[in-house]
Amino acid sequence: MPEPRPSVGRIVHYVSYGTPGGEYPSVCRAAVITEVPEHLTAEPFDGCPNGTDGQWIAGLAVLNPEGFFFNRGCAYSEEQRGGTWHWPERV
Ligand SMILES: [Zn+2]
């Protein structure tokens, strides 16, 4: 089943950056999509429509336990790398 298109207001997961020494691991945080740009902004699809070849970027309001932060142009990744977003696990 194809993944849904991201759209403003949906809740996704943002992967935090852990510390290099591992004191803080990289973890999933809840995030609300704040914008879905028209075009991708990084190679290899710079300037292509957002969603090309499954590459999506989105602006996020990340809900950390310590507070909000706002991030634009976050890349979608199923590999759960720091600084990327993915859909929450389905049940
Ligand atoms: Zn997650």
PDB file of the backbone (N, CA, C, O) and the ligand in Angstrom, with CONECT records:
HET     ZN  A 101       1
ATOM      1  N   MET A   1       0.848  -1.190   0.000  1.00  0.00           N
ATOM      2  CA  MET A   1       0.000   0.000   0.000  1.00  0.00           C
ATOM      3  C   MET A   1       0.885   1.241   0.000  1.00  0.00           C
ATOM      4  O   MET A   1       1.783   1.349   0.835  1.00  0.00           O
ATOM      5  N   PRO A   2       0.656   2.177  -0.912  1.00  0.00           N
ATOM      6  CA  PRO A   2       1.532   3.355  -0.953  1.00  0.00           C
ATOM      7  C   PRO A   2       1.347   4.214   0.287  1.00  0.00           C
ATOM      8  O   PRO A   2       0.274   4.255   0.889  1.00  0.00           O
ATOM      9  N   GLU A   3       2.425   4.898   0.651  1.00  0.00           N
ATOM     10  CA  GLU A   3       2.346   5.827   1.784  1.00  0.00           C
ATOM     11  C   GLU A   3       1.477   7.010   1.382  1.00  0.00           C
ATOM     12  O   GLU A   3       1.495   7.425   0.223  1.00  0.00           O
ATOM     13  N   PRO A   4       0.725   7.551   2.316  1.00  0.00           N
ATOM     14  CA  PRO A   4      -0.066   8.746   2.004  1.00  0.00           C
ATOM     15  C   PRO A   4       0.830   9.953   1.748  1.00  0.00           C
ATOM     16  O   PRO A   4       1.976  10.004   2.193  1.00  0.00           O
ATOM     17  N   ARG A   5       0.285  10.915   1.026  1.00  0.00           N
ATOM     18  CA  ARG A   5       0.999  12.190   0.852  1.00  0.00           C
ATOM     19  C   ARG A   5       1.045  12.910   2.184  1.00  0.00           C
ATOM     20  O   ARG A   5       0.064  12.891   2.928  1.00  0.00           O
ATOM     21  N   PRO A   6       2.160  13.543   2.500  1.00  0.00           N
ATOM     22  CA  PRO A   6       2.152  14.389   3.694  1.00  0.00           C
ATOM     23  C   PRO A   6       1.286  15.623   3.450  1.00  0.00           C
ATOM     24  O   PRO A   6       1.248  16.143   2.334  1.00  0.00           O
ATOM     25  N   SER A   7       0.605  16.086   4.465  1.00  0.00           N
ATOM     26  CA  SER A   7      -0.181  17.305   4.340  1.00  0.00           C
ATOM     27  C   SER A   7      -0.164  18.052   5.671  1.00  0.00           C
ATOM     28  O   SER A   7       0.055  17.471   6.734  1.00  0.00           O
ATOM     29  N   VAL A   8      -0.400  19.341   5.575  1.00  0.00           N
ATOM     30  CA  VAL A   8      -0.309  20.213   6.746  1.00  0.00           C
ATOM     31  C   VAL A   8      -1.277  19.739   7.835  1.00  0.00           C
ATOM     32  O   VAL A   8      -2.445  19.455   7.572  1.00  0.00           O
ATOM     33  N   GLY A   9      -0.768  19.664   9.037  1.00  0.00           N
ATOM     34  CA  GLY A   9      -1.587  19.291  10.182  1.00  0.00           C
ATOM     35  C   GLY A   9      -1.483  17.838  10.574  1.00  0.00           C
ATOM     36  O   GLY A   9      -1.937  17.455  11.652  1.00  0.00           O
ATOM     37  N   ARG A  10      -0.891  17.015   9.716  1.00  0.00           N
ATOM     38  CA  ARG A  10      -0.764  15.602  10.084  1.00  0.00           C
ATOM     39  C   ARG A  10       0.360  15.416  11.088  1.00  0.00           C
ATOM     40  O   ARG A  10       1.319  16.186  11.132  1.00  0.00           O
ATOM     41  N   ILE A  11       0.214  14.372  11.890  1.00  0.00           N
ATOM     42  CA  ILE A  11       1.227  14.044  12.900  1.00  0.00           C
ATOM     43  C   ILE A  11       2.145  12.960  12.352  1.00  0.00           C
ATOM     44  O   ILE A  11       1.691  11.918  11.880  1.00  0.00           O
ATOM     45  N   VAL A  12       3.444  13.227  12.426  1.00  0.00           N
ATOM     46  CA  VAL A  12       4.450  12.264  11.978  1.00  0.00           C
ATOM     47  C   VAL A  12       5.490  12.108  13.089  1.00  0.00           C
ATOM     48  O   VAL A  12       5.367  12.700  14.161  1.00  0.00           O
ATOM     49  N   HIS A  13       6.502  11.310  12.815  1.00  0.00           N
ATOM     50  CA  HIS A  13       7.636  11.203  13.739  1.00  0.00           C
ATOM     51  C   HIS A  13       8.827  11.954  13.167  1.00  0.00           C
ATOM     52  O   HIS A  13       9.131  11.849  11.978  1.00  0.00           O
ATOM     53  N   TYR A  14       9.493  12.707  14.020  1.00  0.00           N
ATOM     54  CA  TYR A  14      10.775  13.340  13.698  1.00  0.00           C
ATOM     55  C   TYR A  14      11.839  12.597  14.503  1.00  0.00           C
ATOM     56  O   TYR A  14      11.626  12.288  15.676  1.00  0.00           O
ATOM     57  N   VAL A  15      12.981  12.310  13.881  1.00  0.00           N
ATOM     58  CA  VAL A  15      14.057  11.596  14.579  1.00  0.00           C
ATOM     59  C   VAL A  15      15.057  12.623  15.091  1.00  0.00           C
ATOM     60  O   VAL A  15      15.675  13.351  14.313  1.00  0.00           O
ATOM     61  N   SER A  16      15.205  12.669  16.396  1.00  0.00           N
ATOM     62  CA  SER A  16      16.154  13.619  16.995  1.00  0.00           C
ATOM     63  C   SER A  16      17.581  13.160  16.700  1.00  0.00           C
ATOM     64  O   SER A  16      17.840  11.992  16.411  1.00  0.00           O
ATOM     65  N   TYR A  17      18.497  14.132  16.784  1.00  0.00           N
ATOM     66  CA  TYR A  17      19.910  13.800  16.686  1.00  0.00           C
ATOM     67  C   TYR A  17      20.378  13.369  18.072  1.00  0.00           C
ATOM     68  O   TYR A  17      20.178  14.093  19.047  1.00  0.00           O
ATOM     69  N   GLY A  18      20.989  12.215  18.165  1.00  0.00           N
ATOM     70  CA  GLY A  18      21.607  11.838  19.425  1.00  0.00           C
ATOM     71  C   GLY A  18      22.944  12.555  19.562  1.00  0.00           C
ATOM     72  O   GLY A  18      23.432  13.150  18.602  1.00  0.00           O
ATOM     73  N   THR A  19      23.532  12.502  20.739  1.00  0.00           N
ATOM     74  CA  THR A  19      24.872  13.070  20.915  1.00  0.00           C
ATOM     75  C   THR A  19      25.899  12.090  20.352  1.00  0.00           C
ATOM     76  O   THR A  19      25.688  10.878  20.390  1.00  0.00           O
ATOM     77  N   PRO A  20      27.031  12.621  19.822  1.00  0.00           N
ATOM     78  CA  PRO A  20      28.010  11.734  19.182  1.00  0.00           C
ATOM     79  C   PRO A  20      28.518  10.642  20.116  1.00  0.00           C
ATOM     80  O   PRO A  20      28.759   9.518  19.678  1.00  0.00           O
ATOM     81  N   GLY A  21      28.681  10.959  21.391  1.00  0.00           N
ATOM     82  CA  GLY A  21      29.173   9.960  22.333  1.00  0.00           C
ATOM     83  C   GLY A  21      28.117   8.980  22.810  1.00  0.00           C
ATOM     84  O   GLY A  21      28.421   8.042  23.548  1.00  0.00           O
ATOM     85  N   GLY A  22      26.869   9.198  22.388  1.00  0.00           N
ATOM     86  CA  GLY A  22      25.826   8.254  22.755  1.00  0.00           C
ATOM     87  C   GLY A  22      25.187   8.520  24.113  1.00  0.00           C
ATOM     88  O   GLY A  22      24.389   7.713  24.590  1.00  0.00           O
ATOM     89  N   GLU A  23      25.534   9.657  24.747  1.00  0.00           N
ATOM     90  CA  GLU A  23      24.892   9.963  26.037  1.00  0.00           C
ATOM     91  C   GLU A  23      23.381  10.085  25.846  1.00  0.00           C
ATOM     92  O   GLU A  23      22.592   9.614  26.665  1.00  0.00           O
ATOM     93  N   TYR A  24      22.998  10.737  24.733  1.00  0.00           N
ATOM     94  CA  TYR A  24      21.594  10.813  24.379  1.00  0.00           C
ATOM     95  C   TYR A  24      21.409  10.077  23.068  1.00  0.00           C
ATOM     96  O   TYR A  24      22.029  10.435  22.066  1.00  0.00           O
ATOM     97  N   PRO A  25      20.571   9.061  23.055  1.00  0.00           N
ATOM     98  CA  PRO A  25      20.330   8.351  21.797  1.00  0.00           C
ATOM     99  C   PRO A  25      19.411   9.155  20.889  1.00  0.00           C
ATOM    100  O   PRO A  25      18.727  10.076  21.335  1.00  0.00           O
ATOM    101  N   SER A  26      19.405   8.797  19.625  1.00  0.00           N
ATOM    102  CA  SER A  26      18.484   9.344  18.647  1.00  0.00           C
ATOM    103  C   SER A  26      17.118   8.706  18.902  1.00  0.00           C
ATOM    104  O   SER A  26      17.015   7.481  18.968  1.00  0.00           O
ATOM    105  N   VAL A  27      16.073   9.517  19.046  1.00  0.00           N
ATOM    106  CA  VAL A  27      14.747   8.958  19.349  1.00  0.00           C
ATOM    107  C   VAL A  27      13.681   9.601  18.465  1.00  0.00           C
ATOM    108  O   VAL A  27      13.888  10.674  17.899  1.00  0.00           O
ATOM    109  N   CYS A  28      12.545   8.930  18.357  1.00  0.00           N
ATOM    110  CA  CYS A  28      11.391   9.472  17.644  1.00  0.00           C
ATOM    111  C   CYS A  28      10.673  10.488  18.526  1.00  0.00           C
ATOM    112  O   CYS A  28      10.455  10.256  19.715  1.00  0.00           O
ATOM    113  N   ARG A  29      10.306  11.623  17.917  1.00  0.00           N
ATOM    114  CA  ARG A  29       9.472  12.616  18.590  1.00  0.00           C
ATOM    115  C   ARG A  29       8.242  12.861  17.735  1.00  0.00           C
ATOM    116  O   ARG A  29       8.292  12.738  16.511  1.00  0.00           O
ATOM    117  N   ALA A  30       7.141  13.207  18.380  1.00  0.00           N
ATOM    118  CA  ALA A  30       5.937  13.590  17.641  1.00  0.00           C
ATOM    119  C   ALA A  30       6.178  14.935  16.969  1.00  0.00           C
ATOM    120  O   ALA A  30       6.841  15.805  17.533  1.00  0.00           O
ATOM    121  N   ALA A  31       5.648  15.103  15.780  1.00  0.00           N
ATOM    122  CA  ALA A  31       5.798  16.366  15.062  1.00  0.00           C
ATOM    123  C   ALA A  31       4.556  16.603  14.208  1.00  0.00           C
ATOM    124  O   ALA A  31       3.955  15.670  13.675  1.00  0.00           O
ATOM    125  N   VAL A  32       4.193  17.869  14.095  1.00  0.00           N
ATOM    126  CA  VAL A  32       3.064  18.266  13.253  1.00  0.00           C
ATOM    127  C   VAL A  32       3.629  18.878  11.975  1.00  0.00           C
ATOM    128  O   VAL A  32       4.526  19.719  12.035  1.00  0.00           O
ATOM    129  N   ILE A  33       3.117  18.466  10.833  1.00  0.00           N
ATOM    130  CA  ILE A  33       3.567  19.037   9.559  1.00  0.00           C
ATOM    131  C   ILE A  33       3.030  20.465   9.442  1.00  0.00           C
ATOM    132  O   ILE A  33       1.826  20.696   9.546  1.00  0.00           O
ATOM    133  N   THR A  34       3.942  21.420   9.222  1.00  0.00           N
ATOM    134  CA  THR A  34       3.565  22.830   9.122  1.00  0.00           C
ATOM    135  C   THR A  34       3.558  23.337   7.685  1.00  0.00           C
ATOM    136  O   THR A  34       2.905  24.335   7.382  1.00  0.00           O
ATOM    137  N   GLU A  35       4.279  22.658   6.805  1.00  0.00           N
ATOM    138  CA  GLU A  35       4.265  23.046   5.389  1.00  0.00           C
ATOM    139  C   GLU A  35       4.760  21.870   4.563  1.00  0.00           C
ATOM    140  O   GLU A  35       5.560  21.050   5.014  1.00  0.00           O
ATOM    141  N   VAL A  36       4.259  21.819   3.347  1.00  0.00           N
ATOM    142  CA  VAL A  36       4.725  20.822   2.378  1.00  0.00           C
ATOM    143  C   VAL A  36       5.121  21.612   1.135  1.00  0.00           C
ATOM    144  O   VAL A  36       4.259  21.983   0.339  1.00  0.00           O
ATOM    145  N   PRO A  37       6.428  21.875   0.959  1.00  0.00           N
ATOM    146  CA  PRO A  37       6.855  22.719  -0.163  1.00  0.00           C
ATOM    147  C   PRO A  37       6.490  22.107  -1.519  1.00  0.00           C
ATOM    148  O   PRO A  37       6.302  20.896  -1.643  1.00  0.00           O
ATOM    149  N   GLU A  38       6.397  22.964  -2.521  1.00  0.00           N
ATOM    150  CA  GLU A  38       6.076  22.494  -3.874  1.00  0.00           C
ATOM    151  C   GLU A  38       7.195  21.682  -4.482  1.00  0.00           C
ATOM    152  O   GLU A  38       6.957  20.732  -5.227  1.00  0.00           O
ATOM    153  N   HIS A  39       8.432  22.067  -4.155  1.00  0.00           N
ATOM    154  CA  HIS A  39       9.573  21.470  -4.839  1.00  0.00           C
ATOM    155  C   HIS A  39      10.618  20.975  -3.852  1.00  0.00           C
ATOM    156  O   HIS A  39      10.770  21.510  -2.754  1.00  0.00           O
ATOM    157  N   LEU A  40      11.327  19.950  -4.268  1.00  0.00           N
ATOM    158  CA  LEU A  40      12.471  19.458  -3.495  1.00  0.00           C
ATOM    159  C   LEU A  40      13.626  20.444  -3.633  1.00  0.00           C
ATOM    160  O   LEU A  40      13.713  21.182  -4.614  1.00  0.00           O
ATOM    161  N   THR A  41      14.496  20.446  -2.653  1.00  0.00           N
ATOM    162  CA  THR A  41      15.555  21.459  -2.626  1.00  0.00           C
ATOM    163  C   THR A  41      16.939  20.853  -2.484  1.00  0.00           C
ATOM    164  O   THR A  41      17.906  21.579  -2.252  1.00  0.00           O
ATOM    165  N   ALA A  42      17.057  19.537  -2.618  1.00  0.00           N
ATOM    166  CA  ALA A  42      18.379  18.914  -2.493  1.00  0.00           C
ATOM    167  C   ALA A  42      18.573  17.897  -3.604  1.00  0.00           C
ATOM    168  O   ALA A  42      17.612  17.326  -4.119  1.00  0.00           O
ATOM    169  N   GLU A  43      19.808  17.684  -3.960  1.00  0.00           N
ATOM    170  CA  GLU A  43      20.131  16.660  -4.955  1.00  0.00           C
ATOM    171  C   GLU A  43      19.757  15.290  -4.414  1.00  0.00           C
ATOM    172  O   GLU A  43      19.800  15.101  -3.198  1.00  0.00           O
ATOM    173  N   PRO A  44      19.392  14.322  -5.252  1.00  0.00           N
ATOM    174  CA  PRO A  44      19.488  14.378  -6.715  1.00  0.00           C
ATOM    175  C   PRO A  44      18.239  14.937  -7.390  1.00  0.00           C
ATOM    176  O   PRO A  44      18.152  14.910  -8.618  1.00  0.00           O
ATOM    177  N   PHE A  45      17.274  15.441  -6.630  1.00  0.00           N
ATOM    178  CA  PHE A  45      16.001  15.864  -7.212  1.00  0.00           C
ATOM    179  C   PHE A  45      15.743  17.344  -6.974  1.00  0.00           C
ATOM    180  O   PHE A  45      14.590  17.771  -6.901  1.00  0.00           O
ATOM    181  N   ASP A  46      16.816  18.134  -6.852  1.00  0.00           N
ATOM    182  CA  ASP A  46      16.667  19.571  -6.616  1.00  0.00           C
ATOM    183  C   ASP A  46      15.794  20.197  -7.697  1.00  0.00           C
ATOM    184  O   ASP A  46      16.093  20.072  -8.884  1.00  0.00           O
ATOM    185  N   GLY A  47      14.720  20.868  -7.296  1.00  0.00           N
ATOM    186  CA  GLY A  47      13.832  21.535  -8.244  1.00  0.00           C
ATOM    187  C   GLY A  47      12.709  20.669  -8.768  1.00  0.00           C
ATOM    188  O   GLY A  47      11.800  21.176  -9.424  1.00  0.00           O
ATOM    189  N   CYS A  48      12.747  19.374  -8.495  1.00  0.00           N
ATOM    190  CA  CYS A  48      11.658  18.485  -8.926  1.00  0.00           C
ATOM    191  C   CYS A  48      10.466  18.643  -7.976  1.00  0.00           C
ATOM    192  O   CYS A  48      10.625  19.113  -6.850  1.00  0.00           O
ATOM    193  N   PRO A  49       9.280  18.252  -8.432  1.00  0.00           N
ATOM    194  CA  PRO A  49       8.119  18.339  -7.540  1.00  0.00           C
ATOM    195  C   PRO A  49       8.351  17.529  -6.255  1.00  0.00           C
ATOM    196  O   PRO A  49       8.910  16.433  -6.287  1.00  0.00           O
ATOM    197  N   ASN A  50       7.912  18.088  -5.143  1.00  0.00           N
ATOM    198  CA  ASN A  50       8.007  17.367  -3.886  1.00  0.00           C
ATOM    199  C   ASN A  50       7.297  16.017  -4.044  1.00  0.00           C
ATOM    200  O   ASN A  50       6.213  15.941  -4.622  1.00  0.00           O
ATOM    201  N   GLY A  51       7.917  14.962  -3.528  1.00  0.00           N
ATOM    202  CA  GLY A  51       7.345  13.622  -3.650  1.00  0.00           C
ATOM    203  C   GLY A  51       7.932  12.816  -4.786  1.00  0.00           C
ATOM    204  O   GLY A  51       7.635  11.629  -4.923  1.00  0.00           O
ATOM    205  N   THR A  52       8.775  13.456  -5.619  1.00  0.00           N
ATOM    206  CA  THR A  52       9.397  12.732  -6.723  1.00  0.00           C
ATOM    207  C   THR A  52      10.159  11.521  -6.189  1.00  0.00           C
ATOM    208  O   THR A  52      10.984  11.644  -5.284  1.00  0.00           O
ATOM    209  N   ASP A  53       9.877  10.371  -6.749  1.00  0.00           N
ATOM    210  CA  ASP A  53      10.574   9.133  -6.381  1.00  0.00           C
ATOM    211  C   ASP A  53      10.466   8.851  -4.871  1.00  0.00           C
ATOM    212  O   ASP A  53      11.371   8.274  -4.269  1.00  0.00           O
ATOM    213  N   GLY A  54       9.359   9.265  -4.286  1.00  0.00           N
ATOM    214  CA  GLY A  54       9.147   8.995  -2.859  1.00  0.00           C
ATOM    215  C   GLY A  54       9.924   9.903  -1.919  1.00  0.00           C
ATOM    216  O   GLY A  54       9.922   9.699  -0.705  1.00  0.00           O
ATOM    217  N   GLN A  55      10.600  10.922  -2.491  1.00  0.00           N
ATOM    218  CA  GLN A  55      11.346  11.869  -1.654  1.00  0.00           C
ATOM    219  C   GLN A  55      10.430  13.023  -1.290  1.00  0.00           C
ATOM    220  O   GLN A  55       9.997  13.783  -2.156  1.00  0.00           O
ATOM    221  N   TRP A  56      10.142  13.148  -0.023  1.00  0.00           N
ATOM    222  CA  TRP A  56       9.280  14.232   0.452  1.00  0.00           C
ATOM    223  C   TRP A  56      10.053  15.087   1.435  1.00  0.00           C
ATOM    224  O   TRP A  56      10.792  14.577   2.276  1.00  0.00           O
ATOM    225  N   ILE A  57       9.873  16.399   1.317  1.00  0.00           N
ATOM    226  CA  ILE A  57      10.355  17.268   2.382  1.00  0.00           C
ATOM    227  C   ILE A  57       9.151  17.973   3.005  1.00  0.00           C
ATOM    228  O   ILE A  57       8.142  18.228   2.347  1.00  0.00           O
ATOM    229  N   ALA A  58       9.290  18.274   4.281  1.00  0.00           N
ATOM    230  CA  ALA A  58       8.192  18.906   5.005  1.00  0.00           C
ATOM    231  C   ALA A  58       8.760  19.793   6.094  1.00  0.00           C
ATOM    232  O   ALA A  58       9.823  19.520   6.651  1.00  0.00           O
ATOM    233  N   GLY A  59       8.024  20.876   6.393  1.00  0.00           N
ATOM    234  CA  GLY A  59       8.310  21.670   7.588  1.00  0.00           C
ATOM    235  C   GLY A  59       7.614  21.024   8.766  1.00  0.00           C
ATOM    236  O   GLY A  59       6.492  20.533   8.641  1.00  0.00           O
ATOM    237  N   LEU A  60       8.274  21.025   9.905  1.00  0.00           N
ATOM    238  CA  LEU A  60       7.737  20.335  11.085  1.00  0.00           C
ATOM    239  C   LEU A  60       7.789  21.227  12.318  1.00  0.00           C
ATOM    240  O   LEU A  60       8.731  21.996  12.507  1.00  0.00           O
ATOM    241  N   ALA A  61       6.764  21.111  13.150  1.00  0.00           N
ATOM    242  CA  ALA A  61       6.804  21.624  14.524  1.00  0.00           C
ATOM    243  C   ALA A  61       7.028  20.392  15.398  1.00  0.00           C
ATOM    244  O   ALA A  61       6.130  19.569  15.575  1.00  0.00           O
ATOM    245  N   VAL A  62       8.220  20.283  15.933  1.00  0.00           N
ATOM    246  CA  VAL A  62       8.596  19.076  16.681  1.00  0.00           C
ATOM    247  C   VAL A  62       8.241  19.271  18.150  1.00  0.00           C
ATOM    248  O   VAL A  62       8.568  20.292  18.755  1.00  0.00           O
ATOM    249  N   LEU A  63       7.573  18.284  18.703  1.00  0.00           N
ATOM    250  CA  LEU A  63       7.100  18.364  20.088  1.00  0.00           C
ATOM    251  C   LEU A  63       8.045  17.571  20.979  1.00  0.00           C
ATOM    252  O   LEU A  63       7.814  16.396  21.265  1.00  0.00           O
ATOM    253  N   ASN A  64       9.112  18.232  21.413  1.00  0.00           N
ATOM    254  CA  ASN A  64      10.010  17.594  22.376  1.00  0.00           C
ATOM    255  C   ASN A  64       9.412  17.701  23.766  1.00  0.00           C
ATOM    256  O   ASN A  64       8.632  18.614  24.037  1.00  0.00           O
ATOM    257  N   PRO A  65       9.771  16.769  24.659  1.00  0.00           N
ATOM    258  CA  PRO A  65       9.283  16.908  26.038  1.00  0.00           C
ATOM    259  C   PRO A  65       9.700  18.240  26.662  1.00  0.00           C
ATOM    260  O   PRO A  65       9.006  18.759  27.537  1.00  0.00           O
ATOM    261  N   GLU A  66      10.843  18.802  26.211  1.00  0.00           N
ATOM    262  CA  GLU A  66      11.342  20.058  26.798  1.00  0.00           C
ATOM    263  C   GLU A  66      10.774  21.281  26.098  1.00  0.00           C
ATOM    264  O   GLU A  66      10.925  22.399  26.590  1.00  0.00           O
ATOM    265  N   GLY A  67      10.130  21.087  24.968  1.00  0.00           N
ATOM    266  CA  GLY A  67       9.598  22.251  24.264  1.00  0.00           C
ATOM    267  C   GLY A  67       9.516  22.014  22.772  1.00  0.00           C
ATOM    268  O   GLY A  67       9.948  20.985  22.253  1.00  0.00           O
ATOM    269  N   PHE A  68       8.938  23.013  22.093  1.00  0.00           N
ATOM    270  CA  PHE A  68       8.794  22.953  20.639  1.00  0.00           C
ATOM    271  C   PHE A  68      10.090  23.354  19.956  1.00  0.00           C
ATOM    272  O   PHE A  68      10.856  24.158  20.487  1.00  0.00           O
ATOM    273  N   PHE A  69      10.331  22.797  18.788  1.00  0.00           N
ATOM    274  CA  PHE A  69      11.189  23.531  17.876  1.00  0.00           C
ATOM    275  C   PHE A  69      10.696  23.344  16.463  1.00  0.00           C
ATOM    276  O   PHE A  69      10.001  22.377  16.149  1.00  0.00           O
ATOM    277  N   PHE A  70      11.064  24.284  15.614  1.00  0.00           N
ATOM    278  CA  PHE A  70      10.539  24.333  14.254  1.00  0.00           C
ATOM    279  C   PHE A  70      11.666  24.079  13.279  1.00  0.00           C
ATOM    280  O   PHE A  70      12.780  24.581  13.433  1.00  0.00           O
ATOM    281  N   ASN A  71      11.349  23.288  12.274  1.00  0.00           N
ATOM    282  CA  ASN A  71      12.367  22.846  11.345  1.00  0.00           C
ATOM    283  C   ASN A  71      11.740  22.838   9.956  1.00  0.00           C
ATOM    284  O   ASN A  71      10.610  22.379   9.789  1.00  0.00           O
ATOM    285  N   ARG A  72      12.460  23.339   8.965  1.00  0.00           N
ATOM    286  CA  ARG A  72      11.921  23.366   7.605  1.00  0.00           C
ATOM    287  C   ARG A  72      12.767  22.471   6.708  1.00  0.00           C
ATOM    288  O   ARG A  72      13.967  22.297   6.924  1.00  0.00           O
ATOM    289  N   GLY A  73      12.121  21.915   5.711  1.00  0.00           N
ATOM    290  CA  GLY A  73      12.859  21.131   4.723  1.00  0.00           C
ATOM    291  C   GLY A  73      13.378  19.812   5.244  1.00  0.00           C
ATOM    292  O   GLY A  73      14.420  19.337   4.793  1.00  0.00           O
ATOM    293  N   CYS A  74      12.662  19.204   6.196  1.00  0.00           N
ATOM    294  CA  CYS A  74      13.087  17.883   6.707  1.00  0.00           C
ATOM    295  C   CYS A  74      12.802  16.820   5.651  1.00  0.00           C
ATOM    296  O   CYS A  74      11.730  16.807   5.046  1.00  0.00           O
ATOM    297  N   ALA A  75      13.756  15.942   5.438  1.00  0.00           N
ATOM    298  CA  ALA A  75      13.611  14.876   4.452  1.00  0.00           C
ATOM    299  C   ALA A  75      12.901  13.671   5.069  1.00  0.00           C
ATOM    300  O   ALA A  75      13.083  13.347   6.242  1.00  0.00           O
ATOM    301  N   TYR A  76      12.095  13.025   4.245  1.00  0.00           N
ATOM    302  CA  TYR A  76      11.484  11.758   4.647  1.00  0.00           C
ATOM    303  C   TYR A  76      12.541  10.661   4.572  1.00  0.00           C
ATOM    304  O   TYR A  76      13.316  10.608   3.617  1.00  0.00           O
ATOM    305  N   SER A  77      12.575   9.786   5.573  1.00  0.00           N
ATOM    306  CA  SER A  77      13.452   8.619   5.517  1.00  0.00           C
ATOM    307  C   SER A  77      12.887   7.513   6.370  1.00  0.00           C
ATOM    308  O   SER A  77      12.554   7.717   7.537  1.00  0.00           O
ATOM    309  N   GLU A  78      12.778   6.325   5.773  1.00  0.00           N
ATOM    310  CA  GLU A  78      12.342   5.165   6.556  1.00  0.00           C
ATOM    311  C   GLU A  78      13.465   4.612   7.408  1.00  0.00           C
ATOM    312  O   GLU A  78      13.240   3.761   8.268  1.00  0.00           O
ATOM    313  N   GLU A  79      14.671   5.093   7.171  1.00  0.00           N
ATOM    314  CA  GLU A  79      15.825   4.555   7.902  1.00  0.00           C
ATOM    315  C   GLU A  79      16.000   5.216   9.260  1.00  0.00           C
ATOM    316  O   GLU A  79      16.889   4.841  10.025  1.00  0.00           O
ATOM    317  N   GLN A  80      15.164   6.190   9.560  1.00  0.00           N
ATOM    318  CA  GLN A  80      15.147   6.811  10.876  1.00  0.00           C
ATOM    319  C   GLN A  80      16.505   7.404  11.253  1.00  0.00           C
ATOM    320  O   GLN A  80      17.010   7.206  12.358  1.00  0.00           O
ATOM    321  N   ARG A  81      17.075   8.135  10.297  1.00  0.00           N
ATOM    322  CA  ARG A  81      18.289   8.910  10.574  1.00  0.00           C
ATOM    323  C   ARG A  81      17.923  10.192  11.308  1.00  0.00           C
ATOM    324  O   ARG A  81      16.809  10.696  11.162  1.00  0.00           O
ATOM    325  N   GLY A  82      18.842  10.716  12.086  1.00  0.00           N
ATOM    326  CA  GLY A  82      18.610  11.978  12.791  1.00  0.00           C
ATOM    327  C   GLY A  82      18.256  13.088  11.818  1.00  0.00           C
ATOM    328  O   GLY A  82      18.886  13.218  10.767  1.00  0.00           O
ATOM    329  N   GLY A  83      17.255  13.891  12.157  1.00  0.00           N
ATOM    330  CA  GLY A  83      16.877  15.029  11.334  1.00  0.00           C
ATOM    331  C   GLY A  83      15.890  14.708  10.238  1.00  0.00           C
ATOM    332  O   GLY A  83      15.543  15.591   9.454  1.00  0.00           O
ATOM    333  N   THR A  84      15.424  13.471  10.156  1.00  0.00           N
ATOM    334  CA  THR A  84      14.438  13.093   9.138  1.00  0.00           C
ATOM    335  C   THR A  84      13.099  12.785   9.802  1.00  0.00           C
ATOM    336  O   THR A  84      12.992  12.689  11.025  1.00  0.00           O
ATOM    337  N   TRP A  85      12.083  12.633   8.956  1.00  0.00           N
ATOM    338  CA  TRP A  85      10.756  12.283   9.473  1.00  0.00           C
ATOM    339  C   TRP A  85      10.264  11.000   8.816  1.00  0.00           C
ATOM    340  O   TRP A  85      10.745  10.610   7.751  1.00  0.00           O
ATOM    341  N   HIS A  86       9.300  10.350   9.464  1.00  0.00           N
ATOM    342  CA  HIS A  86       8.643   9.158   8.901  1.00  0.00           C
ATOM    343  C   HIS A  86       7.240   9.062   9.490  1.00  0.00           C
ATOM    344  O   HIS A  86       6.900   9.735  10.464  1.00  0.00           O
ATOM    345  N   TRP A  87       6.449   8.214   8.874  1.00  0.00           N
ATOM    346  CA  TRP A  87       5.091   7.994   9.388  1.00  0.00           C
ATOM    347  C   TRP A  87       5.174   7.189  10.684  1.00  0.00           C
ATOM    348  O   TRP A  87       6.040   6.325  10.821  1.00  0.00           O
ATOM    349  N   PRO A  88       4.293   7.462  11.623  1.00  0.00           N
ATOM    350  CA  PRO A  88       4.251   6.634  12.837  1.00  0.00           C
ATOM    351  C   PRO A  88       3.951   5.177  12.459  1.00  0.00           C
ATOM    352  O   PRO A  88       3.296   4.898  11.455  1.00  0.00           O
ATOM    353  N   GLU A  89       4.438   4.284  13.273  1.00  0.00           N
ATOM    354  CA  GLU A  89       4.174   2.863  13.040  1.00  0.00           C
ATOM    355  C   GLU A  89       2.671   2.632  13.051  1.00  0.00           C
ATOM    356  O   GLU A  89       1.942   3.168  13.886  1.00  0.00           O
ATOM    357  N   ARG A  90       2.237   1.825  12.107  1.00  0.00           N
ATOM    358  CA  ARG A  90       0.800   1.511  12.082  1.00  0.00           C
ATOM    359  C   ARG A  90       0.547   0.268  12.909  1.00  0.00           C
ATOM    360  O   ARG A  90       1.416  -0.594  13.039  1.00  0.00           O
ATOM    361  N   VAL A  91      -0.636   0.183  13.460  1.00  0.00           N
ATOM    362  CA  VAL A  91      -0.997  -1.009  14.248  1.00  0.00           C
ATOM    363  C   VAL A  91      -2.015  -1.817  13.471  1.00  0.00           C
ATOM    364  O   VAL A  91      -2.463  -2.863  13.941  1.00  0.00           O
TER     365      VAL A  91
HETATM  366 ZN    ZN A 101       9.220   6.696  14.701  1.00  0.00          ZN2+
END
